[in-house]
Amino acid sequence: MTSPARVEETRKNEAESLNIRHRILNVAPINSMPYIGPPLPHSYVPSSPRVEDPEAIVKVGPAMVYCPLTTSKKWDHIVSASKTGVSLTGTAAMGQVGPVIGRVDIGENENSYFFRVSLPGVARDQNSFSCDMEPDGNVKIKGVTTTGESIVCKNSQVFRMQSRNLCPPGHFSITFQLPGPVNNLQFSGAFGADGILEGTVPKR
């Protein structure tokens, strides 16, 4: 016959083993590569984790957010949440083979900000291209790409393209944020024949 003290000790040991098995571990997230491939049939929205200690937030490098389907309002929220990011829509976001639309370099000196944007195959027509800047340093570029089509008409001849490695045709927009507020009325830009848009704007 088992003594009451022995029974109590056995229960205590079982409770401790259950606590060990059910203990929640604090594990750092694993770094991963952005998704590259065909659009998924659904979108994944992770739940926001509770942060007990602001110091516990892990700072990560550049990242890519994959949004297969979203509304204009949700897209604006995503863009405003990432003040140092670059957002691409339309042709610029398709990620097909060929020169990439929307690569951005940003520089600064004591008085001004400078940026370069890669826009290969983009029409320089004033009716289809625009670059707008807001006082907070938000830059929005809209345009149309003219390359990558399956049929090309040149000099009264029709060509069916056997390879399509240039930028896909269509409308696009690029949005990015300069590091600080600017005097947007003094913005000056030039869109060169090399497909590079350069802009300079004084700091405010």
Summary of the structure (lengths in Angstrom):
residues: 204
radius of gyration: 26.5
end to end distance: 86.6
largest distance: 104.3
contacts: 423
relative contact order: 0.15
helix: 18%
strand: 29%
